[in-house]
Amino acid sequence: MIHRVLAVAVGLVLGATAALPSHAYEPTTSNTAAPAQSSKVPYSPYVGRAYPTRPYFGDTHLHTAFSMDAGAFGARLTPRDAYRFARGEVVTASSGQQARLSRPLDFLVVADHSDNMGFFPDLFAGKPDVMADPTGKKWHDLILAGQGAQAAMEIIRAFSQGTFPKALMYAPGTPGYRGAWMETIAAAEQYNQPGAFTAFIGYEWTSNTGGNNLHRNVIFRDNGDKASQVEPFTVYPPAGSDKPQDLWKWMAAYEQQPGGQVLAIAHNGNLSNGRMFTMVESFTGKPFDRDYIETRAKWERLYEATQTKGDGETHPFLSPNDEFANFERWDFGNLDASVPKTKDMLQYEYARMALRNGLKLESEFGTNPYKFGMIGSSDAHTGLTAMEENNFFGKTTPQEPSPHRMMATFVDNPKTRIKVMDWQVSSSGYAAVWATENTREALWDAMQRKETYATTGPRMVVRFFGGWDFDKGDALKPDLALTGYGKGVPMGGDLSRAPAGKSPAFLVAAMKAPIGANLDRVQIVKGWLDARGETREQVYDVAWSGGRKPGKDGKVPAIGSTVDVVNASYTNSIGAPELITVWKDPAFDAKQRAFYYVRVIEIPTPRWTAYDAKRFGVQPLPGTQMTVTERAYTSPIWYTP
Amino acid sequence: MTNRPALAAWLREPLLHFLLIGAALFALYHYLNPGNAGAPREIVVSESQVEALAENFAKTWMRPPTAQELKGLIDDYVAEEVYYREAIAMGLDRDDIVIRRRLRQKMEFISEDVTAAAQPTDAVLQAYLEQHAEKFLQPPRLTFQQVFFSTDRRGDGAMRDAEKLLAQLDAGRGPPNPIEAGDPTLLPPAMESATPQEIVNSFGSDFADAVERAPVGQWSGPVRSGFGVHLVRVDRRDAGAMPTLTEIRPIVQREWESDQRREVTAELLAKLRSKYDVRVEGPAAGLYGSAAAGRAGGGVP
């Protein structure tokens, strides 16, 4: 209300001498102010090629105060602040301390929850409509009284359990909602600088029925002129729906009118309690039909395989022979901790098993619904995509750096006895995208073709090519990409029609971040559908540092650790800065469907908890994980007979 | 800043905006709520106020209130007004954290709206551009090639091998494509028109600093990075340039607005605060110096 009154008042005061600002957002079709590039012919024959020459790093999943839960947790930063921070500027965090990245990111998607987008700023401001509702008033008062975390938990629970007050819903079509969406777009337009920094327009669709996480982030390829013609798809009926099929319909409609392009990225299958990657339709329990399979494959080309709420690559129960599988696990139950996890759910929750099951579904339906590439992102609710272990600004505002976060409880449901501590929050991750240039179009196109990988934080460079003609010598040539693209397909690509008697060979290379820890090893994870129609997996060590000899089981021995937990330090006296090799599948069967992806393992380093313990001089709780083996997962290359 | 017409400068004075807006709000409030403008002991429920009550009722119940119900609404409104005035008189608002924060919020919103209302002229932005040149300076750009010698593969030999190749190249006896004398790597063999930040992103800052100083048009080095040893050949170095306001106006305006929001908020608080004599007592008084407690923290949000 005060804003509306003020507009009038300001008009009264300044109307005679100064033009009133127009708050209305006017989309532009072209991006302004890109630094002019001269069109000279490159000096070196090595540059100016059509293929991507460097990975761009960013975050496809960041919340600001526009997300109702983030706001309730205490986030005050807006999308504009979020873009400034990602560009490398100093920003004052909601907790009042200054924050800055060690180096700028290349791109960012502010993906605020579409349901009730913009509700929080109005709740915080005590808008009359919100205050008229007893629950709204209660939340407002809780927040003002400094009990935002409790309000946040109540809001999330109410939303998950379908008891969110109808009168409070910020639904598409309402002025409050429209305003928030227009501001989201305006912020992205203002900070998008093609060639220098990409600010994507996007949102998160938050299907959470029964507390089971089926969330998707929707990313626009387009500028504001198209995105502003629609409003995000929501979950609450009647405008919204909790069924992914309905989100895909929304996406298809957007492609028709106004004729733009969007893609959807799911995340946190680990909190879906067996619903993210099912083998039957997750809502009805009915067998899949061809339409579901094909539609999912069309719209969901990437999966967010690592983030603050746990890693999603695989689980020790599913991959008992994988000594690196037990990593940053969040496997206690569903998102709101209302239902504990049972072991039978796990097979439908993790990326690797989904890739395996996808092969099975493909053999049945002719299309693989789980043929996704990998990215990592933060899902931070702070407006700050700060996922470095020694510069971690937490998942929510109460988890911003302080002596308390080592001790604090994040989730506590006495009914289910599920308790998650703040120390369990993972400082992860980022998305790496092999694009030809840093623009919305080029990055989006690379995501669409799955030429991406996930990292748990460090900005390591990973190349992965598959083909039939790679040989050992290719790993010794100075320009690896030229060879890779020339003789094979990059990550996210497809192989088929195996030449008689040939096995696929892979050119794989990984390089540590310029300021970062060395690499322990590079692995290729193979999944396949065997002759009996069962899915299988095998992890191969393909390149590693030092002179280690693989044991009888074929595994390279552990590298050891240089981590000094007390001093939160490590040295690069073990590991290698760069690992390059060509690997040929020793057990290839041309009749069997398969996928291959790369996992890069760093040497152990101090986890954010170790940096905190040192900096704040606090004693960690028993059981606190103090070291981390950071990693990267590439999109697979699939073989189809 | 100094060349601006005096009137314009005067109009951009945030405190003035604040006061004028305050006055306008006050006038507007009394225009919209004539019922409350009576004598201190008088409560007037105006016709428009009654209409508003009835309308609100109708929104909930989908019908107008009966006479009885309307009277109930009016009684309730009067009760609220009575309680409100008495509570304020008793100072009940002062120790209520919710009310205090709510009122503070309202004040902060006013200063935010002041910022949003200001439309900068070209002259203002030009001055901002000049004052913050470092923000807008287009960075220098380097075009270079590099040959990589891996310390992981060659150990101490990496440095020797790099020096050897450099000597050959200096003597004009180097291979036609020196890059092939190096080790395979994911590092780019060349970068074209790269900014210092882009070079840091790929090679780290030690390498970036070294190529910044390297001579143009010849091989030089060896240069160390976190990966190994390099020879570099800078083929072109473009100095950074200052863009004109026309070229980057939206960016300058964005940055100006961002700064302005911070400054106006801080300035308003400082000016309002200067009306008060702030005294901090007890051991914490030491945090504010001995005498001038009144200036404590003023101006910093």
Interface residues (C-beta under 8 A of the other chain):
Chain A: I2 H3 V5 L6 A7 V8 A9 V10 L12 V13 L14 T17 A18 A19 L20 P21 H23 T32 A33 P35 A36 Q37 S38 P42 Y43 S44 Y46 V47 G48 T53 R54 R80 R84 R103 P104 F124 A125 G126 D141 L144 A145 G146 Q190 Y191 Q193 R459 V461 R463 A475 L476 K477 P478 D479 L480 A509 A510 M511 K512 P514 I515 G516 S545 A576 P577 E578 I580
Chain B: L7 L11 H17 L20 I21 A23 A24 L25 A27 L28 I97 V98 R101 R102 Q105 K106 F109 I110 D113 V114 A116 A117 A118 Q119 Q138 T143 Q145 F148 S150 T151 D152 I179 E180 G182 D183 P184 T185 L186 L187 P188 P189 A190 M191 E192 S193 Q197 V200 N201 S202 F203 G204 S205 F207 S225 G226 F227 G228 D235 R236 P243 E247 I248 R249 P250 I251 R254 S258
